Amino acid sequence: MYTHSVPHDRPYYDNRGFQPEHSNPYRYPVDRNLYTAYPPPRAYPSSVPHYIPRVSSNECVPVAPEPKPGRFCAPKTKKIICITATVLLLVAAAVIVSVLLWYFVTKYCLFSGISCGSSDACVSKSQWCDGTPQCPNGEDESQCVRLYGPEFLLQAYSSESSGWRSVCGDDWNDNYGRTACKDIGYSINTYYSSGQLSSPGSSEFMRLNKSSGSAELYRQLYYSKTCPSKNVVSLRCINCGESTRAASSRIVGGTVATRGEWPWQVSLQVRGTHVCGGSIVTPYWIVTAAHCVEGGLSSTSQWKVYAGYLYLYEMSSGYLVEKIISRPDYETKTKNNDLALMKLASPITFSANIRPVCLPNIGMMWKAPQQCWISGWGAITEGGQSSVSLRYAPVNLIDSSTCNQRTVYNGAITTSMICAGYLAGQIDSCQGDSGGPLVTSMNSLWWLVGDTSWGTGCANRNKPGVYGNMTLFVDWIYQQMRANR
């Protein structure tokens, strides 16, 4: 983790662990024309005058002869060519517009409902969670309950009202809570608690049908415009986001961590060498960056995960990796959708120094200049070795429009990315921090905002760190957790 601003002009690097014996230099994300630069380039005045004034001259100017009929440059020929060219351009434009409309309508289901996610298929809102699978992989009947907002409100999808509704707390108990957590993607073994919150003003709910014998929770719920108690369910599927660090404490950049401060931080190692960081989200699942596990590092047998340690030299007992799952839409060149999951072969045992971080719930959108924290064993100097000790530093979120300015990242920041740091430099993530957590505190809990992805140099001016946008990834994470229990 870099904490000093040093004048230099280094090429683009990724934040993967510094490995001098077999490192592959990373290129700055290319194909940048895929993204529109912000702000639009200024229209600079031409260095050539727009017109040249006509002046009287004694110099003779020859008069061009009129074209003879039948020659190529005859006015009639020119007219035919112009008409033909115009027609061809219009046809080409129509084809392009049609292709773009087809692409966006099918890919994003603009007019046909909800995307299945794992395919380009779309399902109408009234068919989602109606008891009959329409998606090729059945997502429309498996993604029917969710957690919303920082208070973990439980919501279920109503095909009758074509929308998400909070679950009424009447007749609710822990058994329903365990079932809901399982439907979301968690194990019933991690179930923490169910609570109830007042919901004044709400006029639409999902209520329990106690006579239903269905195993899936959403089949036991029905749409209602009343909730006698006016209380809705708040559901905690895992005890996450707890730390010994108080969010209000003053932090100086580059501080060495103490035990229990960042208990979700793990070191991902290959043959005893720290390569990347990661974040614990359940006893079996680790969130990291896709670029950490691409190419020759995609084999599970190479990796070990170390949790609860502060110093690299003390890491003696690690967890084997059973499965590595990268986002299928991850782009190597641009680092778009830079996210991967590791499923461990055996569960992590939680303690005061080993705990999961909270995944953001639907509806939680982070805005600049929200204060966040980064942590990891990354290099302290650009191009240097990994830090021996776990370090952390505060960073502020930076608006994407600012990061996409020509002097910063010139349009390279997509919706799947978050900028954080300081435009003046001084504090930043560096090699070896990749995949590690970007977290923030809200409601006395710590939430995973992003995973460390890429940057230009370390702590360079106008080159803040770039992180994967966890809010956009959470649905996919739960989908993988359900499919790979």
Residue pairs with C-beta under 8 A, 6 or more apart in sequence:
1 254
1 374
1 375
1 376
1 378
1 379
1 380
1 387
1 391
1 392
1 393
1 427
1 428
1 429
1 430
1 433
2 378
2 379
2 380
2 381
2 382
2 427
2 428
2 429
2 430
2 458
2 459
3 253
3 254
3 380
3 393
3 426
3 427
3 428
3 459
4 381
4 426
4 459
5 424
5 425
5 426
5 459
5 460
5 461
6 381
6 382
6 459
8 382
8 457
8 460
9 457
10 382
10 383
10 456
10 457
10 460
11 25
11 27
11 28
12 26
12 27
12 28
12 29
12 454
12 456
12 457
13 25
13 26
13 382
13 383
13 431
13 454
13 455
13 456
13 457
13 458
14 26
14 291
14 335
14 431
14 434
14 454
15 276
15 289
15 378
15 429
15 430
15 431
15 432
15 433
15 434
15 435
15 452
15 453
15 454
15 455
15 465
16 26
16 275
16 276
16 291
16 292
16 431
16 432
16 434
17 273
17 274
17 275
17 276
17 386
17 431
17 432
17 434
18 379
18 383
18 384
18 385
18 386
18 431
18 432
19 273
19 275
26 454
27 333
28 456
29 333
29 334
29 335
29 412
29 454
30 333
30 334
31 333
31 334
32 334
32 410
32 411
32 412
34 334
35 404
35 411
35 412
35 413
35 414
36 411
37 404
37 406
37 410
37 411
38 401
38 404
38 405
38 411
39 405
39 406
41 406
67 73
67 74
67 75
68 74
71 77
104 110
105 111
105 112
106 120
106 122
107 115
107 120
108 115
109 115
109 122
112 122
112 124
113 122
113 123
113 124
113 125
113 127
113 128
114 122
114 123
114 124
114 125
114 128
114 140
115 121
115 122
116 122
116 123
116 134
116 135
116 136
116 137
116 139
116 140
117 135
117 139
117 143
117 475
117 476
117 479
118 135
118 136
118 137
118 139
118 479
119 135
119 136
119 137
121 134
121 135
121 136
123 134
123 135
123 140
125 159
125 162
125 163
126 159
126 160
126 162
127 134
127 140
127 159
128 140
128 144
128 157
128 159
128 162
129 140
129 141
129 144
129 156
129 157
129 158
129 159
129 218
130 140
130 159
131 141
131 219
132 141
133 140
133 141
134 140
135 141
139 479
142 183
142 482
143 157
143 475
143 478
143 479
144 156
144 157
144 183
144 216
144 217
144 218
145 154
145 155
145 156
145 157
145 180
145 183
145 184
145 217
145 218
146 154
146 155
146 156
146 157
146 164
146 184
146 361
146 362
147 153
147 154
147 155
147 184
147 235
147 237
147 361
147 362
148 154
148 155
148 164
148 166
148 361
148 362
148 363
149 361
149 362
149 363
149 364
150 361
150 364
150 442
150 443
150 445
150 447
151 197
151 234
151 443
152 234
152 235
152 236
152 361
153 166
153 197
153 232
153 233
153 234
153 235
153 361
154 166
154 167
154 180
154 232
154 233
154 234
154 235
155 164
155 165
155 166
155 167
155 206
155 362
156 164
156 165
156 167
156 206
156 217
156 218
156 221
157 163
157 164
157 165
157 218
158 164
158 165
158 204
158 206
158 223
160 223
161 204
161 223
163 204
165 204
165 205
165 206
165 223
166 199
166 202
166 205
166 206
166 232
166 233
167 180
167 205
167 206
167 207
167 208
167 221
167 232
167 233
168 205
168 206
168 207
168 208
168 224
168 227
168 228
168 229
168 231
168 232
168 233
169 196
169 227
169 229
169 231
169 232
169 233
170 207
170 208
170 227
170 228
170 229
170 231
171 208
171 210
172 194
172 196
172 208
172 233
173 194
174 191
174 193
174 194
176 194
176 208
176 217
176 220
177 191
177 193
177 194
177 233
177 235
178 188
178 191
179 188
179 215
179 216
179 217
180 217
180 235
180 237
181 187
181 188
181 190
181 191
181 235
181 237
181 238
182 188
183 216
183 217
183 218
184 237
184 478
184 482
185 477
185 478
185 479
185 480
185 481
185 482
186 237
186 238
186 282
186 481
187 282
187 283
187 284
187 485
189 283
190 237
190 238
190 239
190 282
190 283
191 237
191 238
192 236
192 237
192 238
192 239
193 235
193 236
194 233
194 234
194 235
194 236
195 233
195 234
195 235
195 236
196 229
196 231
196 232
196 233
196 234
197 231
197 232
197 234
198 230
198 231
199 205
199 227
199 230
199 231
199 232
200 230
202 227
202 230
202 232
203 225
204 223
204 224
204 225
205 223
205 224
205 225
205 226
205 227
205 232
206 221
206 222
206 223
206 224
207 221
207 222
207 224
207 226
207 227
208 220
208 221
209 220
209 221
209 222
210 220
212 219
212 220
214 220
238 282
238 356
239 355
239 356
240 281
240 355
240 356
240 357
240 358
240 359
240 445
240 446
241 355
241 356
241 357
241 358
241 445
241 446
241 447
242 263
242 355
242 445
242 446
243 260
243 261
243 262
243 263
243 355
243 446
244 258
244 259
244 260
244 261
244 352
245 260
245 261
245 262
247 441
247 444
247 446
251 373
251 392
251 393
251 394
253 393
253 394
253 426
253 427
254 380
254 391
254 393
254 427
255 391
255 392
255 393
256 310
256 389
256 390
256 391
257 265
257 310
257 375
257 389
257 390
257 391
257 392
258 310
259 308
259 310
259 352
259 353
260 352
260 353
261 392
262 373
262 375
262 390
262 392
262 437
262 439
263 280
263 308
263 352
263 353
263 354
263 355
264 279
264 280
264 281
264 355
264 356
264 357
264 437
264 439
264 446
264 448
265 277
265 278
265 279
265 375
265 376
265 390
265 436
265 437
266 277
266 278
266 279
266 280
266 286
266 305
266 306
266 307
267 274
267 277
267 278
267 305
267 306
267 309
267 312
267 315
267 377
268 274
268 275
268 276
268 277
268 278
268 286
268 288
268 292
268 303
268 304
268 305
268 342
268 435
269 275
269 303
269 304
269 305
269 306
269 315
269 318
270 297
270 302
270 303
270 304
271 302
274 312
274 377
274 386
274 432
275 292
275 297
275 432
276 288
276 289
276 292
276 432
276 434
276 435
276 436
277 288
277 375
277 376
277 377
277 378
277 432
277 433
277 434
277 435
277 436
277 437
277 452
278 286
278 287
278 288
278 305
278 342
278 435
278 436
278 451
279 286
279 287
279 288
279 357
279 436
279 437
279 448
279 451
280 286
280 307
280 348
280 354
280 355
280 356
280 357
281 287
281 356
281 357
281 359
281 448
281 477
282 356
282 481
283 344
283 347
283 348
283 349
283 350
283 356
284 343
284 344
284 347
284 348
285 341
285 342
285 343
285 344
285 477
285 481
286 305
286 341
286 342
286 343
286 344
287 339
287 340
287 341
287 435
287 437
287 448
287 451
287 470
287 477
288 339
288 340
288 341
288 342
288 434
288 435
288 436
288 451
289 338
289 339
289 340
289 434
289 435
289 451
289 452
289 453
289 468
290 326
290 327
290 330
290 337
290 338
290 339
290 340
291 330
291 332
291 335
291 338
291 434
291 453
291 454
292 340
292 434
292 435
293 303
293 324
293 326
293 340
293 342
294 326
294 330
294 332
297 303
298 324
298 326
300 320
300 321
300 322
300 323
300 324
303 320
303 321
303 324
303 342
304 318
304 319
304 320
304 321
305 318
305 319
305 321
305 342
305 344
306 315
306 317
306 318
306 319
307 319
307 348
307 354
308 351
308 353
308 354
309 315
309 390
310 389
310 390
311 388
311 389
311 390
312 377
312 386
312 387
312 388
312 389
313 388
319 344
319 345
319 346
319 348
320 344
320 345
320 346
321 342
321 343
321 344
321 345
322 343
322 344
322 345
323 341
323 342
323 343
323 484
324 340
324 341
324 342
324 343
325 340
325 341
325 343
325 480
325 484
326 339
326 340
326 341
327 337
327 338
327 339
327 340
327 473
327 476
329 336
329 337
330 336
330 337
330 338
330 339
330 340
331 337
334 412
334 414
335 417
335 453
335 454
335 466
336 414
336 416
336 417
337 416
337 468
337 473
338 416
338 417
338 451
338 453
338 454
338 468
339 451
339 468
339 470
339 473
339 476
340 435
341 477
341 480
343 484
348 354
350 356
357 437
357 439
357 446
357 447
357 448
358 445
358 446
358 447
358 448
359 447
359 448
359 470
359 474
359 477
360 447
360 448
360 449
360 470
360 471
360 474
361 474
362 474
362 475
364 442
364 447
364 471
365 471
366 372
366 397
366 418
366 440
366 449
366 471
367 397
367 399
368 396
368 397
368 398
368 399
368 402
369 396
369 397
369 398
370 396
370 397
370 440
370 449
371 394
371 395
371 396
371 397
371 440
372 394
372 395
372 396
372 397
372 420
372 438
372 439
372 440
372 449
373 392
373 393
373 394
373 395
373 438
373 439
373 440
374 392
374 393
374 395
374 420
374 429
374 433
374 436
374 437
374 438
374 452
374 465
375 390
375 391
375 392
375 393
375 436
375 437
375 439
376 387
376 390
376 391
376 392
376 429
376 432
376 433
376 436
376 452
377 386
377 387
377 388
377 389
377 390
377 391
377 432
377 433
378 386
378 387
378 391
378 429
378 430
378 431
378 432
378 433
378 434
378 436
379 385
379 386
379 387
379 430
379 431
379 432
379 458
380 387
380 391
380 430
381 430
381 458
382 430
382 431
382 457
382 458
382 459
383 431
384 430
384 431
386 431
386 432
387 432
393 427
394 427
395 420
395 421
395 422
395 427
395 428
395 438
395 464
395 465
396 420
396 421
396 422
397 418
397 419
397 420
397 449
398 419
398 420
398 421
398 423
398 464
399 419
400 413
400 415
400 417
400 418
400 419
402 408
402 419
402 423
403 409
403 413
403 419
403 464
403 466
404 410
404 411
404 412
404 413
407 462
408 419
408 423
408 462
408 463
408 464
409 419
409 456
409 463
409 466
413 419
413 466
415 469
415 472
416 468
416 469
416 472
416 473
417 453
417 466
417 467
417 468
417 469
418 438
418 449
418 450
418 466
418 467
418 468
418 469
419 464
419 465
419 466
419 467
420 438
420 449
420 450
420 464
420 465
420 467
421 427
421 428
421 429
421 459
421 464
421 465
422 428
422 464
423 461
423 462
423 464
424 461
425 459
425 460
425 461
425 462
425 463
426 459
427 459
428 455
428 458
428 459
428 460
428 463
428 464
428 465
429 436
429 452
429 455
429 458
429 465
430 458
430 459
431 458
433 452
434 452
434 453
434 454
435 451
435 452
436 451
436 452
437 448
437 450
437 451
437 452
438 448
438 449
438 450
438 451
438 452
438 467
439 446
439 447
439 448
439 449
440 446
440 447
440 449
441 447
448 470
449 467
449 470
449 471
450 467
450 468
450 469
450 470
451 467
451 468
451 470
452 465
452 467
453 465
453 466
453 467
453 468
454 465
454 466
455 463
455 464
455 465
455 466
456 463
457 463
